[in-house]
Amino acid sequence: MENSIALACSSVAEAVHEIADLLQKYPLNYGHGIQTSIDEAAYLVSFVAGLPPDFGEQAAAHLLDQAEVDRLQAFLHKRIFARIPLAYLLGETLLSGVKFFVDPHVLIPRSPIAEMIEDRFFPWWSDKQPARRILDLCTGSGCLGILAALEFDHSQVDVSDIDPKALRVANKNIVFHGMESRINAVLSDVYEQLPGHQYDIIVANPPYVPVSEQPDLPSEFSHEPAHALFAGEDGLDIAKRIILGASQFLEPKGILVLEVGQSAQTLQTQFPHYDFMWHELEHGGEGICVLTCEECKQIVETNSIE
């Protein structure tokens, strides 16, 4: 039958290799947190078989029953022919080894800011300087705010988004990680509805893709919420608002950690009197800058946005 998926595997290990080989035969995109066909195959099989994603040799020998094979085939049919990202099919994914629930109302977690959180924002933030309050702007699933709360265990965290459907996902993740007492989800258009706190650290992964690039993106991106990907003709409508308002919400020694991806050079042209530093990360990613409260003030004072 055309467009049918038929697996011949019987064990977990066989399924992983057969599925990886199958995925490689199709023009799929792996830009949604899982970077290779073998990793995607392993995650899918572990999910269906009820195994941890990092299962070992003993689990690899586990035999699959027919119901599990049928589920794998059904997932693969949607992944290959509808080009739905795996995270949406399964309703979950990992970032920095931490599980997050997702649905099509939020971007699939993949921000390289997660690596900076693991490093506690060194060298821009000192462990001698406690992070009492953290803000995660454009939070989506809440992943960065939750990772920050896990890393800075004495902090209070606000996670905000303009989309109430996204905040429902964020709240689900907050409850899953037992963070209800430390993380507050706020419906806000950037800073407009925030409670008025001053923050030690603001992290922001706003939409930053120019609208003109939408037709050129791989099909997988069409399943993500457009308002979380695209922000105006140059992609920077939200990022510019975040920079220009940050100093009003940062403590005097606070920092803004902002991701704008491939729009980094465009952002530089918007603020010609400030020389942005774009930081290379060990595990890849681009277009991330760190600005101090004082630098944010300087940008406001010395630059005009046309």
N, C-alpha and C positions, 0 to 999 in steps of 0.2 A: 504494500500500500504506500502511495506517495506520502511523504512527510510523516512517516511512522518511525517510531524508535523501538528497536527490539534488542534487549541486552541478553548476552549469553553467559554472563558471570554467575558464579555461585557463592563466592566468598567476598568479604569486604575488600581485600587486597585486589582481587580480580576486578571488582566493580570500579575501584579507583582508577586502575590503569585502562580499563576499557572505556570508561567515561572520558578520561583525559584525552585518549586517542580520538574519540568521537568529537569532542568539542573542538579539537584542532582542525577538523575538516570544514568548519564553518567560520565565516568572518565575524566572529564575536568580539566584543570589546570588554576588556577586563579592568576598566578604570574606576571601579566602584568598590575599592577596598581589598579585593582579592586580585592579585596581579597575574596569575598564570592559570592555565587550564588544569594542571595537576593539583594546584591548591584548591581550585574551585571544585574539582571532582572529589577531593578528600573531604572538604567541608560538607558537600551535599551528602555523601555516603555516611559520614559520621552522624549527621542530623537524622537521616532516615533510620539508621541502625541504632539510634539512641546511645551513641558513643561520644566521648569528649573529642573535640577537634584535634587534639594532639594524641590520639590513640596510638598504642604501641603494637609490637609484633604479635602479641597474644590476641589482641582484639582484631588485628588484621586477618587472622585465620577464621574469624567468626563467619558462620554460614548464613546467608540471607534467605529468608523465606520468600514465597511467591508474592505475598502482599508487599513486602519491602521492594522487591524488584519492580512490581507494578507502580509503586509510588515513585521510584527513581525514574522510570520511563515517562510518567506523567509530568514530573518536574522538568525533565530534559526536553520534552516536547515544547513546553512554554518557553524555556530558556533559549532554545535554538531557533524556533520558528516565529515566536512573538518577540524575541530579543528582550525579554524581561530580565533585569538584573537578579542574580541569585538571592540577594538579601531580601528583595520584595517577595520572591516566591516562598522563602522560608519564614519571613517575618522577623528575622534577626540577623545580626552580624557581629563581628568583633572589631574593636579598635584598641590598640595597645594591649591586646589579649583580654579585654573586658567585653562582656556581652551587652549588646543593646538591642532593644526591640525597635523595629522600623516598620513603616508602611508608606505608601506613595504620597503621603502628606508631608514627608520630611526627606531631605537629602540623605543618601546613604553615607554614614560616617566614614570619612577618609582623610580628614584634615591633618596635614603634617604638624600642626600646632600640638597635636597629641604627643609628639616626640619631645617638644619643648616643655610640656607639662611634666613628662617623666624626668626631665633634667632640672625640674623646678625653676625654669627660666634662667638658669645660670648662663652667662655671668651678669645678666641684667638685674637679677633679683638675688639678694643675699639671704642665706638662711639665718643670719643674725637679725634680720628684719622680718618680723612675723607678718604673714599675709592674713589680716583679720577679715577682710571683705573682698570678694571676687565677683566680677560680673561677666557673664557669657552672653554677648549680644548675638542676635540672629541664631538662636540656639538650635532650632530644629528639634532633633531627638533628645537634646540635653546632654549629648555625649561629652563635649569639652568641659562643661560646667561640672558634670559628675566626676570626670577624671581629675579635675582640679580639686574638688572636694576630697577625693580619695587620697590625693598626694599631699595637700595642705590640710591636715586633719583637724586643725583648730580654727578653720575659716568658716565664715558664713557666705553662702553663694546665692546670687540671684541669676536666674537664667531667663532670658526674655526673647519674645518673638512676636511678630505682628499677626501671626496666624493662630487662631484658637485651636484648630485641628492639630497643628504641630505641637502646641503646648500639651494637648492630651497625650501625645506620644511621650513627650518629655516627662510628664507626671507619672506615666506608667513606668518609665525607667527609673525615676527618682524613688518610687515605691519599691521597685524590684531590688534596688541597691540599698534600701533601708535608710535613705537620706532625707526623709520628710522633715526632720527637725533642723536640718542644716541647709537645705536648698529650697528656695522660694521661686516658683515659676510666675512670671509677670507678663501680661499681655501689653505690649508696648511697641509703638512705632519708633524704633531706635531709642532715643532718650526720653521721648515725650511723656510717657506715662510711668516712668520709673519712680520709686518711692523717695528719691532725693538723697540717697546715701552717697558718701564719698568712698571710692574703691581703691584698694592698693593695686589690684591688677584687673584690667579689662582685656578679655580675649574676644576677638570678633572674626568670624568667618562669614562675611556677608555675601550676597550674590555679587558676582563681579565679571560675568561674561557679557560682552556686547551683544545686543539683540541681533545684530547683523550676522553673528556666527551661528545662530540657532539652526539654520538649514544644513550646516556642515558637520554638526556633531553626530557621532555614532547613534544608532537607533536606541541604544539602551538609555541615553539621556532623556529621550522623549517621555519616559515613564516617571521622571522626577518632576517635582513641582516647579513650573517655569519661574514663578516669582522668587524662588530660592536660588535660581541659577543666573537670571538675567536682570540687569539693572541699567537700563538706558542705552543710549547709542554708544557710549564708550565703556559701559559696564561698571561705572564708578559712582553712580548716583548715591548709593548708600554708603560706600566707603568714604566718600568725601564728607558726608554728614557726620560719620563716626569720628573722623579726625578733627573736624572743626568744633565738635562739641565735647571732645574727650576731657579737656582741661577743667571743665566745670564739674566733672564727676570723678576726677582722680584726686587722691591724696597728693600733697606736694611732692612726695617721693615715689608716687605711683607710676605704673607703666601701662601703655597700650600695646597689645600684641595683635597685629592686624594681618590678615591674609587676603591678597588680591591676585594671586596666581600669575597668569600670563599677562595680566593688565598692569604689571609693575611699572613698565616703562611709560605707559600712558599716564599713570598716576604721577610719575616724576614730572611730566610736562605740565600737569595741572598745578603743581607747586614748584615753580622753577627756582625759587629762592631758598629751597631746602633740599639738601643732598641726602636722599634716602639711602640707608644701608640695607641691602637685601641679604638675608642670612642663609647660608648653605647648611643643609641638615644631613646627618649621616645616612638616613634612610630615604632620602630624596624629597622632592617637593620644592616649590619655588614661590617667589613673590610674598615672602613674609618679612615684615619689618617690626621693630620694637621702638616705640617712641616714649620718651619720658613726659611727664606732665609739663615740664618747662619747655620741651621741644614742641609739644602741641600748642602751647601758648604762642611760641615764636612763629609757628606756621600761620596761626590766625592773624597775628600782627603784621606779617610781612608779605602775605600772599592774598591775592584776590581771585575769586573763581568767576569766570565769565559764563 
